[in-house]
């Protein structure tokens, strides 16, 4: 957690395009800008998508920073410790589960999302429960 009073997520870092890294001959200057990456030139992401993907993380970081400023460093540390303890789930991995404790600590207990009233559709129902438990508990 990097302390930040940012309310909205930061813009994604801009990558240099081919035109920005061209030297006087019109070629990519590898010594100055590093090796050319076609994937970074082709991949374009919108700033709205970036904001939506990082919205919850930014809001949570803002709340923890405000708690740190108001109550001291112990408040966000305690909250993060409680989240880590509550997020450990010793139940069977194949069974449907919800974590109301984590929802309360994250402040999502008063919101209504799609999984709350439509239910979560299990994507992969495993028949090997013992193997799933061994993988979850890192016994294998």
N, CA, C and O atoms as CSV, one atom per row, in Angstrom:
chain,resi,resn,atom,element,x,y,z
A,1,UNK,N,N,0.840,-1.179,0.000
A,1,UNK,CA,C,0.000,0.000,0.000
A,1,UNK,C,C,0.882,1.237,0.000
A,1,UNK,O,O,1.629,1.491,0.945
A,2,UNK,N,N,0.782,1.981,-1.053
A,2,UNK,CA,C,1.506,3.244,-1.136
A,2,UNK,C,C,0.542,4.348,-0.723
A,2,UNK,O,O,-0.506,4.510,-1.349
A,3,UNK,N,N,0.871,5.108,0.312
A,3,UNK,CA,C,-0.056,6.150,0.771
A,3,UNK,C,C,-0.325,7.171,-0.327
A,3,UNK,O,O,0.598,7.725,-0.924
A,4,UNK,N,N,-1.599,7.406,-0.576
A,4,UNK,CA,C,-1.976,8.346,-1.620
A,4,UNK,C,C,-3.331,8.938,-1.298
A,4,UNK,O,O,-4.223,8.234,-0.825
A,5,UNK,N,N,-3.490,10.220,-1.549
A,5,UNK,CA,C,-4.770,10.882,-1.356
A,5,UNK,C,C,-5.492,11.042,-2.692
A,5,UNK,O,O,-6.354,11.907,-2.839
A,6,UNK,N,N,-5.140,10.217,-3.646
A,6,UNK,CA,C,-5.748,10.248,-4.972
A,6,UNK,C,C,-7.153,9.667,-4.889
A,6,UNK,O,O,-7.340,8.577,-4.349
A,7,UNK,N,N,-8.147,10.386,-5.421
A,7,UNK,CA,C,-9.536,9.931,-5.385
A,7,UNK,C,C,-9.860,9.072,-6.599
A,7,UNK,O,O,-10.598,8.093,-6.489
A,8,UNK,N,N,-9.318,9.431,-7.746
A,8,UNK,CA,C,-9.544,8.646,-8.955
A,8,UNK,C,C,-8.222,8.014,-9.372
A,8,UNK,O,O,-7.162,8.562,-9.067
A,9,UNK,N,N,-8.255,6.879,-10.059
A,9,UNK,CA,C,-7.007,6.224,-10.473
A,9,UNK,C,C,-6.187,7.096,-11.407
A,9,UNK,O,O,-6.720,7.908,-12.163
A,10,UNK,N,N,-4.881,6.908,-11.336
A,10,UNK,CA,C,-3.977,7.662,-12.198
A,10,UNK,C,C,-4.083,7.166,-13.627
A,10,UNK,O,O,-4.479,6.026,-13.869
A,11,UNK,N,N,-3.733,8.010,-14.560
A,11,UNK,CA,C,-3.714,7.610,-15.960
A,11,UNK,C,C,-2.609,6.601,-16.175
A,11,UNK,O,O,-1.586,6.628,-15.490
A,12,UNK,N,N,-2.818,5.705,-17.136
A,12,UNK,CA,C,-1.799,4.707,-17.417
A,12,UNK,C,C,-0.589,5.387,-18.043
A,12,UNK,O,O,-0.739,6.373,-18.764
A,13,UNK,N,N,0.613,4.870,-17.776
A,13,UNK,CA,C,1.807,5.501,-18.350
A,13,UNK,C,C,1.806,5.381,-19.865
A,13,UNK,O,O,1.450,4.341,-20.420
A,14,UNK,N,N,2.208,6.451,-20.520
A,14,UNK,CA,C,2.244,6.473,-21.976
A,14,UNK,C,C,3.519,5.788,-22.453
A,14,UNK,O,O,4.590,5.950,-21.868
A,15,UNK,N,N,3.378,5.033,-23.510
A,15,UNK,CA,C,4.546,4.420,-24.111
A,15,UNK,C,C,4.929,5.222,-25.347
A,15,UNK,O,O,4.078,5.812,-26.012
A,16,UNK,N,N,6.194,5.232,-25.635
A,16,UNK,CA,C,6.678,5.992,-26.780
A,16,UNK,C,C,6.306,5.264,-28.063
A,16,UNK,O,O,6.467,4.047,-28.158
A,17,UNK,N,N,5.816,5.994,-29.036
A,17,UNK,CA,C,5.453,5.391,-30.316
A,17,UNK,C,C,6.681,5.369,-31.217
A,17,UNK,O,O,7.744,5.888,-30.879
A,18,UNK,N,N,6.491,4.755,-32.365
A,18,UNK,CA,C,7.588,4.660,-33.316
A,18,UNK,C,C,8.032,6.046,-33.785
A,18,UNK,O,O,9.225,6.290,-33.969
A,19,UNK,N,N,7.080,6.941,-33.976
A,19,UNK,CA,C,7.411,8.293,-34.438
A,19,UNK,C,C,8.180,9.070,-33.358
A,19,UNK,O,O,9.020,9.911,-33.678
A,20,UNK,N,N,7.895,8.791,-32.094
A,20,UNK,CA,C,8.587,9.494,-31.012
A,20,UNK,C,C,10.026,9.049,-30.849
A,20,UNK,O,O,10.859,9.818,-30.370
A,21,UNK,N,N,10.335,7.817,-31.239
A,21,UNK,CA,C,11.676,7.275,-31.014
A,21,UNK,C,C,12.530,7.251,-32.272
A,21,UNK,O,O,13.612,6.664,-32.271
A,22,UNK,N,N,12.068,7.870,-33.328
A,22,UNK,CA,C,12.825,7.859,-34.578
A,22,UNK,C,C,13.977,8.860,-34.514
A,22,UNK,O,O,13.844,9.956,-33.970
A,23,UNK,N,N,15.100,8.454,-35.079
A,23,UNK,CA,C,16.253,9.363,-35.134
A,23,UNK,C,C,16.193,10.173,-36.427
A,23,UNK,O,O,15.155,10.187,-37.088
A,24,UNK,N,N,17.266,10.837,-36.797
A,24,UNK,CA,C,17.254,11.715,-37.964
A,24,UNK,C,C,17.079,10.947,-39.277
A,24,UNK,O,O,16.659,11.530,-40.277
A,25,UNK,N,N,17.397,9.644,-39.289
A,25,UNK,CA,C,17.235,8.836,-40.493
A,25,UNK,C,C,15.846,8.208,-40.575
A,25,UNK,O,O,15.530,7.531,-41.553
A,26,UNK,N,N,15.021,8.425,-39.565
A,26,UNK,CA,C,13.682,7.855,-39.569
A,26,UNK,C,C,13.603,6.447,-39.017
A,26,UNK,O,O,12.578,5.779,-39.152
A,27,UNK,N,N,14.693,5.989,-38.387
A,27,UNK,CA,C,14.726,4.645,-37.819
A,27,UNK,C,C,14.597,4.717,-36.291
A,27,UNK,O,O,14.893,5.741,-35.677
A,28,UNK,N,N,14.155,3.621,-35.705
A,28,UNK,CA,C,14.039,3.539,-34.246
A,28,UNK,C,C,15.425,3.567,-33.617
A,28,UNK,O,O,16.301,2.797,-34.011
A,29,UNK,N,N,15.630,4.448,-32.644
A,29,UNK,CA,C,16.912,4.574,-31.972
A,29,UNK,C,C,16.954,3.618,-30.782
A,29,UNK,O,O,16.473,3.942,-29.696
A,30,UNK,N,N,17.532,2.439,-30.998
A,30,UNK,CA,C,17.549,1.393,-29.979
A,30,UNK,C,C,18.455,1.742,-28.810
A,30,UNK,O,O,18.135,1.411,-27.668
A,31,UNK,N,N,19.574,2.400,-29.067
A,31,UNK,CA,C,20.494,2.728,-27.979
A,31,UNK,C,C,19.887,3.745,-27.014
A,31,UNK,O,O,20.159,3.705,-25.814
A,32,UNK,N,N,19.086,4.634,-27.525
A,32,UNK,CA,C,18.503,5.680,-26.694
A,32,UNK,C,C,17.210,5.230,-26.017
A,32,UNK,O,O,16.983,5.559,-24.852
A,33,UNK,N,N,16.350,4.479,-26.730
A,33,UNK,CA,C,15.018,4.128,-26.223
A,33,UNK,C,C,14.835,2.651,-25.909
A,33,UNK,O,O,13.759,2.249,-25.467
A,34,UNK,N,N,15.857,1.835,-26.125
A,34,UNK,CA,C,15.742,0.409,-25.855
A,34,UNK,C,C,15.154,-0.336,-27.036
A,34,UNK,O,O,14.803,0.270,-28.048
A,35,UNK,N,N,15.047,-1.655,-26.907
A,35,UNK,CA,C,14.513,-2.437,-28.026
A,35,UNK,C,C,13.054,-2.095,-28.314
A,35,UNK,O,O,12.279,-1.784,-27.410
A,36,UNK,N,N,12.713,-2.158,-29.557
A,36,UNK,CA,C,11.362,-1.804,-30.002
A,36,UNK,C,C,10.408,-2.954,-29.687
A,36,UNK,O,O,10.726,-4.119,-29.925
A,37,UNK,N,N,9.264,-2.622,-29.162
A,37,UNK,CA,C,8.260,-3.621,-28.821
A,37,UNK,C,C,7.013,-3.368,-29.655
A,37,UNK,O,O,6.339,-2.351,-29.494
A,38,UNK,N,N,6.717,-4.300,-30.543
A,38,UNK,CA,C,5.532,-4.153,-31.381
A,38,UNK,C,C,4.257,-4.321,-30.557
A,38,UNK,O,O,3.231,-3.715,-30.868
A,39,UNK,N,N,4.319,-5.138,-29.511
A,39,UNK,CA,C,3.136,-5.357,-28.677
A,39,UNK,C,C,2.695,-4.065,-27.996
A,39,UNK,O,O,1.498,-3.803,-27.881
A,40,UNK,N,N,3.653,-3.259,-27.545
A,40,UNK,CA,C,3.277,-2.008,-26.892
A,40,UNK,C,C,2.757,-0.980,-27.899
A,40,UNK,O,O,1.966,-0.108,-27.539
A,41,UNK,N,N,3.193,-1.076,-29.153
A,41,UNK,CA,C,2.691,-0.160,-30.170
A,41,UNK,C,C,1.282,-0.520,-30.611
A,41,UNK,O,O,0.479,0.362,-30.917
A,42,UNK,N,N,0.980,-1.811,-30.643
A,42,UNK,CA,C,-0.336,-2.261,-31.093
A,42,UNK,C,C,-1.368,-2.143,-29.988
A,42,UNK,O,O,-2.505,-1.740,-30.232
A,43,UNK,N,N,-0.974,-2.493,-28.782
A,43,UNK,CA,C,-1.912,-2.524,-27.666
A,43,UNK,C,C,-2.274,-1.101,-27.239
A,43,UNK,O,O,-1.415,-0.322,-26.826
A,44,UNK,N,N,-3.534,-0.790,-27.345
A,44,UNK,CA,C,-4.012,0.503,-26.891
A,44,UNK,C,C,-5.122,0.267,-25.874
A,44,UNK,O,O,-6.029,-0.532,-26.107
A,45,UNK,N,N,-5.043,0.953,-24.767
A,45,UNK,CA,C,-6.084,0.850,-23.750
A,45,UNK,C,C,-6.627,2.247,-23.503
A,45,UNK,O,O,-5.890,3.233,-23.509
A,46,UNK,N,N,-7.908,2.305,-23.289
A,46,UNK,CA,C,-8.516,3.606,-23.052
A,46,UNK,C,C,-8.321,4.002,-21.597
A,46,UNK,O,O,-8.145,3.151,-20.726
A,47,UNK,N,N,-8.353,5.288,-21.350
A,47,UNK,CA,C,-8.172,5.767,-19.979
A,47,UNK,C,C,-9.382,5.413,-19.125
A,47,UNK,O,O,-9.239,5.217,-17.919
A,48,UNK,N,N,-10.566,5.328,-19.719
A,48,UNK,CA,C,-11.759,4.947,-18.965
A,48,UNK,C,C,-11.653,3.510,-18.477
A,48,UNK,O,O,-11.995,3.211,-17.333
A,49,UNK,N,N,-11.186,2.634,-19.330
A,49,UNK,CA,C,-11.020,1.228,-18.931
A,49,UNK,C,C,-10.005,1.111,-17.800
A,49,UNK,O,O,-10.221,0.361,-16.847
A,50,UNK,N,N,-8.911,1.839,-17.897
A,50,UNK,CA,C,-7.895,1.824,-16.850
A,50,UNK,C,C,-8.474,2.321,-15.527
A,50,UNK,O,O,-8.201,1.739,-14.477
A,51,UNK,N,N,-9.270,3.389,-15.568
A,51,UNK,CA,C,-9.881,3.913,-14.352
A,51,UNK,C,C,-10.841,2.921,-13.740
A,51,UNK,O,O,-10.849,2.746,-12.521
A,52,UNK,N,N,-11.645,2.272,-14.549
A,52,UNK,CA,C,-12.610,1.312,-14.025
A,52,UNK,C,C,-11.928,0.086,-13.423
A,52,UNK,O,O,-12.396,-0.459,-12.423
A,53,UNK,N,N,-10.830,-0.344,-14.026
A,53,UNK,CA,C,-10.114,-1.508,-13.503
A,53,UNK,C,C,-9.447,-1.216,-12.166
A,53,UNK,O,O,-9.341,-2.108,-11.325
A,54,UNK,N,N,-9.001,0.004,-11.958
A,54,UNK,CA,C,-8.275,0.354,-10.736
A,54,UNK,C,C,-9.108,1.182,-9.763
A,54,UNK,O,O,-8.559,1.719,-8.801
A,55,UNK,N,N,-10.410,1.302,-9.984
A,55,UNK,CA,C,-11.258,2.164,-9.159
A,55,UNK,C,C,-11.305,1.706,-7.703
A,55,UNK,O,O,-11.042,2.496,-6.797
A,56,UNK,N,N,-11.640,0.429,-7.473
A,56,UNK,CA,C,-11.775,-0.074,-6.102
A,56,UNK,C,C,-10.447,-0.009,-5.352
A,56,UNK,O,O,-10.412,0.340,-4.172
A,57,UNK,N,N,-9.370,-0.340,-6.030
A,57,UNK,CA,C,-8.049,-0.300,-5.400
A,57,UNK,C,C,-7.685,1.130,-4.982
A,57,UNK,O,O,-7.149,1.337,-3.894
A,58,UNK,N,N,-7.970,2.102,-5.829
A,58,UNK,CA,C,-7.663,3.499,-5.525
A,58,UNK,C,C,-8.518,4.010,-4.367
A,58,UNK,O,O,-8.015,4.701,-3.482
A,59,UNK,N,N,-9.804,3.672,-4.371
A,59,UNK,CA,C,-10.687,4.108,-3.290
A,59,UNK,C,C,-10.266,3.491,-1.959
A,59,UNK,O,O,-10.279,4.164,-0.928
A,60,UNK,N,N,-9.893,2.213,-1.979
A,60,UNK,CA,C,-9.452,1.542,-0.757
A,60,UNK,C,C,-8.156,2.165,-0.244
A,60,UNK,O,O,-8.000,2.387,0.957
A,61,UNK,N,N,-7.236,2.443,-1.152
A,61,UNK,CA,C,-5.976,3.079,-0.762
A,61,UNK,C,C,-6.234,4.459,-0.164
A,61,UNK,O,O,-5.576,4.847,0.801
A,62,UNK,N,N,-7.184,5.199,-0.726
A,62,UNK,CA,C,-7.536,6.520,-0.204
A,62,UNK,C,C,-8.101,6.408,1.220
A,62,UNK,O,O,-7.719,7.175,2.104
A,63,UNK,N,N,-9.012,5.448,1.435
A,63,UNK,CA,C,-9.593,5.274,2.774
A,63,UNK,C,C,-8.529,4.887,3.806
A,63,UNK,O,O,-8.529,5.398,4.926
A,64,UNK,N,N,-7.626,3.983,3.421
A,64,UNK,CA,C,-6.574,3.569,4.346
A,64,UNK,C,C,-5.612,4.726,4.648
A,64,UNK,O,O,-5.132,4.856,5.774
A,65,UNK,N,N,-5.337,5.549,3.660
A,65,UNK,CA,C,-4.462,6.701,3.883
A,65,UNK,C,C,-5.131,7.710,4.810
A,65,UNK,O,O,-4.473,8.282,5.678
A,66,UNK,N,N,-6.432,7.932,4.633
A,66,UNK,CA,C,-7.157,8.843,5.524
A,66,UNK,C,C,-7.173,8.313,6.960
A,66,UNK,O,O,-7.007,9.080,7.908
A,67,UNK,N,N,-7.373,7.001,7.119
A,67,UNK,CA,C,-7.327,6.411,8.459
A,67,UNK,C,C,-5.949,6.582,9.077
A,67,UNK,O,O,-5.830,6.869,10.268
A,68,UNK,N,N,-4.901,6.404,8.266
A,68,UNK,CA,C,-3.545,6.564,8.783
A,68,UNK,C,C,-3.300,7.987,9.249
A,68,UNK,O,O,-2.668,8.205,10.283
A,69,UNK,N,N,-3.797,8.958,8.490
A,69,UNK,CA,C,-3.600,10.355,8.856
A,69,UNK,C,C,-4.401,10.732,10.099
A,69,UNK,O,O,-3.950,11.544,10.907
A,70,UNK,N,N,-5.593,10.144,10.256
A,70,UNK,CA,C,-6.449,10.497,11.402
A,70,UNK,C,C,-6.069,9.759,12.678
A,70,UNK,O,O,-5.975,10.367,13.744
A,71,UNK,N,N,-5.849,8.438,12.574
A,71,UNK,CA,C,-5.686,7.612,13.769
A,71,UNK,C,C,-4.280,7.079,13.985
A,71,UNK,O,O,-3.987,6.539,15.051
A,72,UNK,N,N,-3.416,7.215,13.010
A,72,UNK,CA,C,-2.066,6.684,13.139
A,72,UNK,C,C,-1.901,5.445,12.280
A,72,UNK,O,O,-2.855,4.961,11.672
A,73,UNK,N,N,-0.683,4.942,12.239
A,73,UNK,CA,C,-0.350,3.831,11.344
A,73,UNK,C,C,-1.020,2.536,11.781
A,73,UNK,O,O,-1.190,1.633,10.962
A,74,UNK,N,N,-1.408,2.421,13.059
A,74,UNK,CA,C,-1.976,1.164,13.541
A,74,UNK,C,C,-3.342,0.866,12.922
A,74,UNK,O,O,-3.684,-0.304,12.752
A,75,UNK,N,N,-4.123,1.874,12.584
A,75,UNK,CA,C,-5.480,1.647,12.081
A,75,UNK,C,C,-5.487,0.926,10.726
A,75,UNK,O,O,-6.163,-0.095,10.598
A,76,UNK,N,N,-4.756,1.421,9.703
A,76,UNK,CA,C,-4.770,0.669,8.447
A,76,UNK,C,C,-4.058,-0.679,8.562
A,76,UNK,O,O,-4.442,-1.638,7.892
A,77,UNK,N,N,-3.037,-0.761,9.393
A,77,UNK,CA,C,-2.353,-2.038,9.568
A,77,UNK,C,C,-3.286,-3.060,10.193
A,77,UNK,O,O,-3.297,-4.222,9.787
A,78,UNK,N,N,-4.061,-2.642,11.166
A,78,UNK,CA,C,-5.004,-3.548,11.821
A,78,UNK,C,C,-6.084,-3.996,10.838
A,78,UNK,O,O,-6.451,-5.171,10.803
A,79,UNK,N,N,-6.585,-3.060,10.046
A,79,UNK,CA,C,-7.625,-3.403,9.079
A,79,UNK,C,C,-7.093,-4.373,8.029
A,79,UNK,O,O,-7.783,-5.326,7.666
A,80,UNK,N,N,-5.872,-4.145,7.536
A,80,UNK,CA,C,-5.287,-5.053,6.549
A,80,UNK,C,C,-5.018,-6.423,7.157
A,80,UNK,O,O,-5.184,-7.443,6.488
A,81,UNK,N,N,-4.604,-6.455,8.419
A,81,UNK,CA,C,-4.381,-7.726,9.104
A,81,UNK,C,C,-5.698,-8.494,9.265
A,81,UNK,O,O,-5.745,-9.705,9.049
A,82,UNK,N,N,-6.759,-7.785,9.645
A,82,UNK,CA,C,-8.060,-8.429,9.790
A,82,UNK,C,C,-8.554,-8.966,8.449
A,82,UNK,O,O,-9.129,-10.053,8.393
A,83,UNK,N,N,-8.336,-8.216,7.371
A,83,UNK,CA,C,-8.747,-8.685,6.043
A,83,UNK,C,C,-8.001,-9.956,5.663
A,83,UNK,O,O,-8.585,-10.881,5.100
A,84,UNK,N,N,-6.712,-9.997,5.971
A,84,UNK,CA,C,-5.917,-11.172,5.616
A,84,UNK,C,C,-6.387,-12.390,6.397
A,84,UNK,O,O,-6.485,-13.485,5.842
A,85,UNK,N,N,-6.678,-12.207,7.686
A,85,UNK,CA,C,-7.142,-13.320,8.515
A,85,UNK,C,C,-8.495,-13.817,8.026
A,85,UNK,O,O,-8.715,-15.024,7.924
A,86,UNK,N,N,-9.396,-12.898,7.725
A,86,UNK,CA,C,-10.746,-13.269,7.314
A,86,UNK,C,C,-10.757,-13.874,5.905
A,86,UNK,O,O,-11.600,-14.720,5.608
A,87,UNK,N,N,-9.840,-13.455,5.044
A,87,UNK,CA,C,-9.849,-13.967,3.671
A,87,UNK,C,C,-9.367,-15.413,3.601
A,87,UNK,O,O,-9.625,-16.095,2.609
A,88,UNK,N,N,-8.667,-15.899,4.639
A,88,UNK,CA,C,-8.289,-17.310,4.671
A,88,UNK,C,C,-9.557,-18.118,4.885
A,88,UNK,O,O,-10.269,-17.922,5.870
A,89,UNK,N,N,-9.836,-19.023,3.962
A,89,UNK,CA,C,-11.069,-19.786,4.006
A,89,UNK,C,C,-10.738,-21.270,4.033
A,89,UNK,O,O,-10.296,-21.811,3.019
A,90,UNK,N,N,-10.937,-21.951,5.169
A,90,UNK,CA,C,-10.555,-23.362,5.262
A,90,UNK,C,C,-11.594,-24.323,4.694
A,90,UNK,O,O,-11.428,-25.537,4.813
A,91,UNK,N,N,-12.656,-23.815,4.081
A,91,UNK,CA,C,-13.724,-24.681,3.595
A,91,UNK,C,C,-13.323,-25.419,2.328
A,91,UNK,O,O,-12.288,-25.143,1.723
A,92,UNK,N,N,-14.163,-26.354,1.950
A,92,UNK,CA,C,-13.932,-27.153,0.751
A,92,UNK,C,C,-13.943,-26.248,-0.484
A,92,UNK,O,O,-14.845,-25.422,-0.626
A,93,UNK,N,N,-12.973,-26.384,-1.366
A,93,UNK,CA,C,-12.925,-25.514,-2.541
A,93,UNK,C,C,-14.048,-25.774,-3.541
A,93,UNK,O,O,-14.400,-24.870,-4.298
A,94,UNK,N,N,-14.622,-26.976,-3.570
A,94,UNK,CA,C,-15.645,-27.294,-4.554
A,94,UNK,C,C,-17.026,-26.796,-4.151
A,94,UNK,O,O,-17.932,-26.750,-4.984
A,95,UNK,N,N,-17.198,-26.427,-2.903
A,95,UNK,CA,C,-18.507,-26.004,-2.414
A,95,UNK,C,C,-18.706,-24.506,-2.630
A,95,UNK,O,O,-17.737,-23.749,-2.568
A,96,UNK,N,N,-19.940,-24.058,-2.883
A,96,UNK,CA,C,-20.183,-22.620,-3.001
A,96,UNK,C,C,-19.972,-21.942,-1.657
A,96,UNK,O,O,-20.315,-22.497,-0.613
A,97,UNK,N,N,-19.415,-20.757,-1.687
A,97,UNK,CA,C,-19.078,-20.074,-0.441
A,97,UNK,C,C,-19.190,-18.566,-0.606
A,97,UNK,O,O,-19.052,-18.036,-1.708
A,98,UNK,N,N,-19.440,-17.891,0.492
A,98,UNK,CA,C,-19.421,-16.434,0.506
A,98,UNK,C,C,-18.651,-16.007,1.743
A,98,UNK,O,O,-18.544,-16.759,2.711
A,99,UNK,N,N,-18.124,-14.810,1.703
A,99,UNK,CA,C,-17.316,-14.327,2.817
A,99,UNK,C,C,-17.907,-13.001,3.283
A,99,UNK,O,O,-17.426,-11.933,2.907
A,100,UNK,N,N,-18.951,-13.076,4.104
A,100,UNK,CA,C,-19.621,-11.867,4.580
A,100,UNK,C,C,-18.708,-11.050,5.481
A,100,UNK,O,O,-18.846,-9.829,5.556
A,101,UNK,N,N,-17.783,-11.702,6.163
A,101,UNK,CA,C,-16.854,-10.981,7.043
A,101,UNK,C,C,-15.958,-10.044,6.233
A,101,UNK,O,O,-15.738,-8.893,6.612
A,102,UNK,N,N,-15.446,-10.555,5.114
A,102,UNK,CA,C,-14.595,-9.725,4.269
A,102,UNK,C,C,-15.406,-8.605,3.623
A,102,UNK,O,O,-14.906,-7.492,3.461
A,103,UNK,N,N,-16.646,-8.890,3.257
A,103,UNK,CA,C,-17.510,-7.841,2.705
A,103,UNK,C,C,-17.718,-6.712,3.708
A,103,UNK,O,O,-17.719,-5.542,3.328
A,104,UNK,N,N,-17.894,-7.048,4.982
A,104,UNK,CA,C,-18.076,-6.025,6.019
A,104,UNK,C,C,-16.804,-5.208,6.186
A,104,UNK,O,O,-16.869,-3.982,6.276
A,105,UNK,N,N,-15.652,-5.863,6.229
A,105,UNK,CA,C,-14.388,-5.136,6.393
A,105,UNK,C,C,-14.050,-4.267,5.182
A,105,UNK,O,O,-13.402,-3.230,5.321
A,106,UNK,N,N,-14.491,-4.690,3.992
A,106,UNK,CA,C,-14.217,-3.914,2.779
A,106,UNK,C,C,-15.264,-2.833,2.551
A,106,UNK,O,O,-15.099,-1.996,1.664
A,107,UNK,N,N,-16.353,-2.835,3.349
A,107,UNK,CA,C,-17.392,-1.834,3.195
A,107,UNK,C,C,-18.377,-2.164,2.095
A,107,UNK,O,O,-19.080,-1.278,1.610
A,108,UNK,N,N,-18.441,-3.430,1.690
A,108,UNK,CA,C,-19.359,-3.840,0.632
A,108,UNK,C,C,-20.619,-4.483,1.185
A,108,UNK,O,O,-21.397,-5.056,0.423
A,109,UNK,N,N,-20.840,-4.402,2.490
A,109,UNK,CA,C,-21.987,-5.079,3.086
A,109,UNK,C,C,-23.298,-4.366,2.795
A,109,UNK,O,O,-24.360,-4.980,2.903
A,110,UNK,N,N,-23.257,-3.100,2.433
A,110,UNK,CA,C,-24.477,-2.349,2.160
A,110,UNK,C,C,-24.744,-2.179,0.667
A,110,UNK,O,O,-25.696,-1.500,0.284
A,111,UNK,N,N,-23.925,-2.778,-0.165
A,111,UNK,CA,C,-24.132,-2.680,-1.605
A,111,UNK,C,C,-24.760,-3.970,-2.114
A,111,UNK,O,O,-24.606,-5.028,-1.505
A,112,UNK,N,N,-25.455,-3.875,-3.216
A,112,UNK,CA,C,-26.122,-5.021,-3.820
A,112,UNK,C,C,-25.584,-5.194,-5.229
A,112,UNK,O,O,-25.824,-4.363,-6.105
A,113,UNK,N,N,-24.855,-6.279,-5.437
A,113,UNK,CA,C,-24.264,-6.575,-6.739
A,113,UNK,C,C,-24.977,-7.754,-7.373
A,113,UNK,O,O,-25.835,-8.376,-6.748
A,114,UNK,N,N,-24.626,-8.060,-8.606
A,114,UNK,CA,C,-25.262,-9.171,-9.317
A,114,UNK,C,C,-25.117,-10.511,-8.592
A,114,UNK,O,O,-26.115,-11.221,-8.465
A,115,UNK,N,N,-23.944,-10.892,-8.113
A,115,UNK,CA,C,-23.843,-12.197,-7.444
A,115,UNK,C,C,-24.674,-12.286,-6.167
A,115,UNK,O,O,-24.986,-13.388,-5.715
A,116,UNK,N,N,-25.037,-11.148,-5.578
A,116,UNK,CA,C,-25.806,-11.175,-4.338
A,116,UNK,C,C,-27.220,-11.704,-4.549
A,116,UNK,O,O,-27.735,-12.438,-3.705
A,117,UNK,N,N,-27.848,-11.345,-5.650
A,117,UNK,CA,C,-29.226,-11.799,-5.835
A,117,UNK,C,C,-29.394,-12.787,-6.987
A,117,UNK,O,O,-30.412,-13.475,-7.055
A,118,UNK,N,N,-28.434,-12.870,-7.881
A,118,UNK,CA,C,-28.520,-13.852,-8.962
A,118,UNK,C,C,-27.783,-15.140,-8.629
A,118,UNK,O,O,-28.010,-16.174,-9.258
A,119,UNK,N,N,-26.901,-15.074,-7.640
A,119,UNK,CA,C,-26.112,-16.253,-7.303
A,119,UNK,C,C,-24.905,-16.361,-8.218
A,119,UNK,O,O,-24.899,-15.821,-9.324
A,120,UNK,N,N,-23.902,-17.053,-7.754
A,120,UNK,CA,C,-22.691,-17.248,-8.532
A,120,UNK,C,C,-22.806,-18.594,-9.238
A,120,UNK,O,O,-23.039,-19.621,-8.601
A,121,UNK,N,N,-22.645,-18.579,-10.531
A,121,UNK,CA,C,-22.714,-19.817,-11.294
A,121,UNK,C,C,-21.344,-20.482,-11.238
A,121,UNK,O,O,-20.358,-19.892,-11.680
A,122,UNK,N,N,-21.264,-21.698,-10.701
A,122,UNK,CA,C,-19.959,-22.370,-10.654
A,122,UNK,C,C,-19.499,-22.726,-12.057
A,122,UNK,O,O,-20.241,-23.335,-12.828
A,123,UNK,N,N,-18.292,-22.350,-12.379
A,123,UNK,CA,C,-17.782,-22.573,-13.727
A,123,UNK,C,C,-17.175,-23.967,-13.872
A,123,UNK,O,O,-17.324,-24.610,-14.911
A,124,UNK,N,N,-16.505,-24.418,-12.848
A,124,UNK,CA,C,-15.878,-25.739,-12.940
A,124,UNK,C,C,-16.169,-26.505,-11.647
A,124,UNK,O,O,-15.638,-26.189,-10.583
A,125,UNK,N,N,-17.005,-27.494,-11.769
A,125,UNK,CA,C,-17.303,-28.351,-10.626
A,125,UNK,C,C,-16.355,-29.531,-10.669
A,125,UNK,O,O,-16.402,-30.350,-11.587
A,126,UNK,N,N,-15.507,-29.610,-9.683
A,126,UNK,CA,C,-14.525,-30.675,-9.646
A,126,UNK,C,C,-15.100,-31.864,-8.894
A,126,UNK,O,O,-15.822,-31.707,-7.910
A,127,UNK,N,N,-14.774,-33.035,-9.367
A,127,UNK,CA,C,-15.212,-34.248,-8.674
A,127,UNK,C,C,-14.131,-34.784,-7.758
A,127,UNK,O,O,-14.393,-35.656,-6.930
A,128,UNK,N,N,-12.925,-34.274,-7.896
A,128,UNK,CA,C,-11.806,-34.722,-7.066
A,128,UNK,C,C,-11.638,-33.760,-5.892
A,128,UNK,O,O,-10.778,-32.879,-5.923
A,129,UNK,N,N,-12.457,-33.929,-4.865
A,129,UNK,CA,C,-12.435,-33.015,-3.722
A,129,UNK,C,C,-11.138,-33.156,-2.934
A,129,UNK,O,O,-10.597,-32.164,-2.445
A,130,UNK,N,N,-10.640,-34.377,-2.807
A,130,UNK,CA,C,-9.399,-34.586,-2.057
A,130,UNK,C,C,-8.213,-33.912,-2.755
A,130,UNK,O,O,-7.363,-33.311,-2.099
A,131,UNK,N,N,-8.161,-34.012,-4.064
A,131,UNK,CA,C,-7.094,-33.349,-4.821
A,131,UNK,C,C,-7.176,-31.836,-4.715
A,131,UNK,O,O,-6.155,-31.155,-4.622
A,132,UNK,N,N,-8.401,-31.313,-4.731
A,132,UNK,CA,C,-8.581,-29.863,-4.587
A,132,UNK,C,C,-8.106,-29.383,-3.220
A,132,UNK,O,O,-7.450,-28.346,-3.118
A,133,UNK,N,N,-8.436,-30.132,-2.171
A,133,UNK,CA,C,-7.995,-29.750,-0.825
A,133,UNK,C,C,-6.477,-29.833,-0.699
A,133,UNK,O,O,-5.860,-28.978,-0.064
A,134,UNK,N,N,-5.872,-30.855,-1.297
A,134,UNK,CA,C,-4.403,-30.965,-1.254
A,134,UNK,C,C,-3.748,-29.788,-1.975
A,134,UNK,O,O,-2.737,-29.264,-1.506
A,135,UNK,N,N,-4.311,-29.369,-3.107
A,135,UNK,CA,C,-3.757,-28.211,-3.813
A,135,UNK,C,C,-3.943,-26.932,-3.011
A,135,UNK,O,O,-3.049,-26.087,-2.962
A,136,UNK,N,N,-5.112,-26.789,-2.379
A,136,UNK,CA,C,-5.388,-25.575,-1.613
A,136,UNK,C,C,-4.477,-25.464,-0.402
A,136,UNK,O,O,-3.986,-24.379,-0.090
A,137,UNK,N,N,-4.249,-26.576,0.280
A,137,UNK,CA,C,-3.397,-26.577,1.475
A,137,UNK,C,C,-1.925,-26.820,1.151
A,137,UNK,O,O,-1.102,-26.966,2.055
A,138,UNK,N,N,-1.598,-26.861,-0.133
A,138,UNK,CA,C,-0.219,-27.037,-0.621
A,138,UNK,C,C,0.416,-28.303,-0.052
A,138,UNK,O,O,1.567,-28.291,0.383
A,139,UNK,N,N,-0.337,-29.377,-0.061
A,139,UNK,CA,C,0.171,-30.652,0.417
A,139,UNK,C,C,0.777,-31.455,-0.726
A,139,UNK,O,O,1.510,-32.417,-0.499
A,140,UNK,N,N,0.470,-31.062,-1.935
A,140,UNK,CA,C,0.966,-31.788,-3.100
A,140,UNK,C,C,2.010,-30.991,-3.799
A,140,UNK,O,O,2.553,-31.436,-4.810
